[in-house]
Amino acid sequence: MMCAISAMSMKAQTTTDEMQLLTVNENVTTVITASEPVRLVDISTDKVAGDQPINNTIRLKPKEGVEVNKDGDILAIVTIVTERYRTQYALIYTSRLTEAVTDKNIELDERIAYTNPAVSMSTEDMTRYARQIWNSPAKFRNVGTKMHRMYMRLNNIYAVGEYFFLDFSVENKTNIQFDIDQLRVKLSDKKTSKATVVQTIELTPELILEPTRGFKYGYRNVIVLKKMTFPNDKVLTIELSEKQISGRTIYLNIEYNDVLTADSFNHAILYEE
């Protein structure tokens, strides 16, 4: 039994000899792309510089060249943790530019399944839910705002795990295209007077389904927020503002009572397209 446990323990371990090797050079930027958002990057030494320009991409480059490093030297071990897997690469120095890796996608066989405690729902699953909600018929008919000959309304609210999915649309009854500058979500006081200080909390969506930057007649989107509770004197506001010069703004106020009516997500609508 002890031999079997020892063998299993040895099998679970990984050495640098078993890692995927990436050759790097001080004059070449090595770009690693993951299939989903990267939540953590660890570079084992300070011999390699790195950054994360967008959520699923990492850039790496040695800080020094042949004056300090030799061909074949292991400069660092880079560990990448995403929402559902992790992987490691050994970075090997090469003095020849043609041997340096410039572009690397994390392949399926390089991924080690990992349950990230910081992620209760992956971006892929969140997008899948949001897409099905976007395709479902509207259940709300009485929550809306009319401004600038436009009508913004709430279509659906769903509660899935730790998140609210808010489905809304805008109907533009003018012939002037609406070029979106910002989509903002705020929690603010319902009623204000000149004597009171307005308290507004800006909320950052976990996901905005459609990255559309403009529309002429119709617009629909689904945003995902962390679940929250707020008092009746507050209102949840989705605000859509236009680029200058016209600078039109339309907003939708959602009462807490509307949030309380959020449906639990019906898995029956998760059909295969």
TAUR-V19455 format. One record per residue. N is the residue number from 0. RES is the residue in one letter. PHI is phi in radians with two decimals (* if undefined). PSI is psi in whole degrees, 0 to 359 (none if undefined). BURIAL is b if it has 16 or more other ideal C-beta (glycine too) atoms within 10 Angstrom, else e. Layout:
<<N	RES	PHI	PSI	BURIAL> <N	RES	PHI	PSI	BURIAL>>
This chain:
<<0	M	*	316	e> <1	M	-1.08	321	e> <2	C	-1.13	321	e> <3	A	-1.16	317	e> <4	I	-1.09	318	e> <5	S	-1.09	319	e> <6	A	-1.14	318	e> <7	M	-1.13	321	e> <8	S	-1.13	318	e> <9	M	-1.13	323	e> <10	K	-1.17	329	e> <11	A	-1.34	343	e> <12	Q	-1.52	151	e> <13	T	-2.21	133	e> <14	T	-1.87	171	e> <15	T	-1.11	334	e> <16	D	-1.18	335	e> <17	E	-1.67	351	e> <18	M	-1.36	157	b> <19	Q	-1.18	132	e> <20	L	-1.77	135	e> <21	L	-2.11	122	b> <22	T	-1.46	135	b> <23	V	-2.29	156	b> <24	N	-2.48	148	b> <25	E	-1.15	344	b> <26	N	-1.80	7	e> <27	V	-2.23	132	b> <28	T	-1.57	123	e> <29	T	-1.65	121	b> <30	V	-1.87	123	b> <31	I	-1.91	128	b> <32	T	-2.04	128	e> <33	A	-1.71	161	b> <34	S	-1.44	352	e> <35	E	-2.61	170	b> <36	P	-0.99	138	b> <37	V	-1.55	128	b> <38	R	-1.76	338	b> <39	L	-2.68	138	e> <40	V	-2.29	129	b> <41	D	-2.19	125	e> <42	I	-1.92	121	b> <43	S	-1.15	337	e> <44	T	-2.34	171	e> <45	D	-1.64	15	e> <46	K	-1.36	344	b> <47	V	-2.14	132	b> <48	A	-1.63	146	e> <49	G	-2.67	156	b> <50	D	-2.64	173	e> <51	Q	-2.23	90	e> <52	P	-1.19	326	e> <53	I	-2.37	171	e> <54	N	-1.17	341	e> <55	N	-2.09	17	e> <56	T	-2.29	138	e> <57	I	-2.19	139	b> <58	R	-2.02	137	e> <59	L	-2.32	148	b> <60	K	-2.82	133	b> <61	P	-1.07	145	b> <62	K	-1.40	333	e> <63	E	-2.31	163	e> <64	G	-1.92	217	e> <65	V	-1.16	342	e> <66	E	-1.10	332	e> <67	V	-2.02	323	e> <68	N	-1.78	154	b> <69	K	-2.02	152	e> <70	D	-0.98	132	e> <71	G	1.62	351	e> <72	D	-1.15	138	e> <73	I	-1.49	111	e> <74	L	-1.44	325	b> <75	A	-2.93	162	b> <76	I	-1.92	124	b> <77	V	-1.83	128	b> <78	T	-1.93	129	e> <79	I	-2.12	125	b> <80	V	-2.07	124	b> <81	T	-1.83	201	b> <82	E	-1.29	330	b> <83	R	-2.34	2	b> <84	Y	-2.72	168	b> <85	R	-2.38	161	b> <86	T	-2.70	160	b> <87	Q	-2.35	145	b> <88	Y	-2.30	141	b> <89	A	-1.63	125	b> <90	L	-1.63	117	b> <91	I	-1.86	131	b> <92	Y	-1.36	140	b> <93	T	-2.37	140	b> <94	S	-1.49	351	e> <95	R	-1.73	119	e> <96	L	-1.03	325	e> <97	T	-1.18	342	e> <98	E	-1.62	347	e> <99	A	-1.30	138	b> <100	V	-1.35	126	b> <101	T	-1.74	326	e> <102	D	-2.43	126	e> <103	K	-2.40	122	b> <104	N	-1.67	138	e> <105	I	-1.28	114	b> <106	E	-1.43	162	e> <107	L	-1.02	317	e> <108	D	-1.31	357	e> <109	E	-1.74	358	b> <110	R	-1.69	131	b> <111	I	-1.84	120	e> <112	A	-0.98	137	e> <113	Y	-2.60	129	e> <114	T	-1.61	104	e> <115	N	-1.42	116	e> <116	P	-1.13	341	e> <117	A	-1.47	354	e> <118	V	-2.10	111	b> <119	S	-1.56	338	e> <120	M	-2.56	127	b> <121	S	-1.24	158	e> <122	T	-1.07	324	b> <123	E	-1.11	314	e> <124	D	-1.16	320	e> <125	M	-1.08	317	b> <126	T	-1.15	323	e> <127	R	-1.13	314	e> <128	Y	-1.05	313	b> <129	A	-1.09	322	b> <130	R	-1.14	320	e> <131	Q	-1.21	324	b> <132	I	-1.14	318	b> <133	W	-1.04	326	b> <134	N	-1.52	354	e> <135	S	-1.56	155	e> <136	P	-1.20	154	e> <137	A	-1.28	139	e> <138	K	-1.87	334	e> <139	F	-1.56	136	b> <140	R	-2.23	351	e> <141	N	-2.09	12	e> <142	V	-2.01	106	b> <143	G	-2.87	171	b> <144	T	-2.45	136	b> <145	K	-1.93	125	e> <146	M	-2.67	142	e> <147	H	0.92	37	e> <148	R	1.04	34	e> <149	M	-2.24	152	b> <150	Y	-2.22	119	b> <151	M	-1.91	128	b> <152	R	-2.42	157	b> <153	L	-1.54	132	b> <154	N	-1.74	312	b> <155	N	-2.64	152	b> <156	I	-2.26	126	b> <157	Y	-2.15	146	b> <158	A	-1.92	122	b> <159	V	-2.29	112	b> <160	G	1.02	238	e> <161	E	-1.64	14	e> <162	Y	-2.25	152	b> <163	F	-1.82	135	b> <164	F	-1.91	115	b> <165	L	-1.87	118	b> <166	D	-1.86	121	b> <167	F	-2.44	163	b> <168	S	-2.53	162	b> <169	V	-2.30	131	b> <170	E	-1.90	122	b> <171	N	-1.77	113	b> <172	K	-1.66	13	e> <173	T	-1.84	173	e> <174	N	-1.72	12	e> <175	I	-1.77	124	e> <176	Q	-1.11	143	e> <177	F	-1.75	110	b> <178	D	-1.64	112	e> <179	I	-1.25	128	b> <180	D	-1.71	309	b> <181	Q	-2.48	144	e> <182	L	-2.03	114	b> <183	R	-2.14	149	b> <184	V	-2.16	129	b> <185	K	-2.36	153	b> <186	L	-2.02	116	b> <187	S	-2.42	170	b> <188	D	-1.16	140	e> <189	K	-1.23	314	e> <190	K	-2.18	135	e> <191	T	-2.30	155	e> <192	S	-2.30	170	e> <193	K	-1.11	335	e> <194	A	-1.47	348	e> <195	T	-1.77	154	e> <196	V	-1.60	122	e> <197	V	-1.32	126	e> <198	Q	-1.88	115	e> <199	T	-2.14	129	e> <200	I	-1.94	122	e> <201	E	-1.42	128	e> <202	L	-1.87	138	b> <203	T	-1.75	116	e> <204	P	-1.09	144	b> <205	E	-1.28	332	b> <206	L	-2.73	138	b> <207	I	-2.07	114	e> <208	L	-1.08	307	b> <209	E	-1.80	123	e> <210	P	-1.49	17	e> <211	T	-0.92	136	e> <212	R	-1.85	4	e> <213	G	-3.06	159	e> <214	F	-2.70	157	b> <215	K	-1.84	314	e> <216	Y	-2.10	324	e> <217	G	-2.50	149	e> <218	Y	-2.60	138	b> <219	R	-2.48	144	b> <220	N	-2.67	162	b> <221	V	-2.23	127	b> <222	I	-2.02	150	b> <223	V	-2.05	128	b> <224	L	-2.13	151	b> <225	K	-1.11	142	e> <226	K	-1.01	144	e> <227	M	-2.64	163	e> <228	T	-2.18	148	e> <229	F	-2.60	153	e> <230	P	-1.21	165	e> <231	N	-1.18	343	e> <232	D	-1.49	4	e> <233	K	-1.93	159	b> <234	V	-2.41	142	b> <235	L	-1.58	124	b> <236	T	-2.08	128	b> <237	I	-1.80	121	b> <238	E	-2.08	131	b> <239	L	-2.06	116	b> <240	S	-2.02	150	b> <241	E	-1.74	156	b> <242	K	-1.16	151	e> <243	Q	-1.17	151	e> <244	I	-1.64	330	e> <245	S	-1.08	316	e> <246	G	1.05	38	e> <247	R	-1.18	145	b> <248	T	-2.35	135	e> <249	I	-2.31	143	b> <250	Y	-2.41	159	e> <251	L	-2.21	122	b> <252	N	-1.68	129	b> <253	I	-2.04	118	b> <254	E	-1.29	158	e> <255	Y	-1.12	328	b> <256	N	-1.09	327	e> <257	D	-1.19	322	b> <258	V	-1.13	323	b> <259	L	-1.14	339	e> <260	T	-1.54	9	e> <261	A	-0.98	134	b> <262	D	-1.36	147	e> <263	S	-1.33	147	e> <264	F	-1.24	130	b> <265	N	-1.52	111	e> <266	H	-1.15	347	e> <267	A	-1.15	337	e> <268	I	-1.53	0	e> <269	L	-1.47	62	e> <270	Y	-1.48	161	e> <271	E	-1.40	130	e> <272	E	-1.38	none	e>>
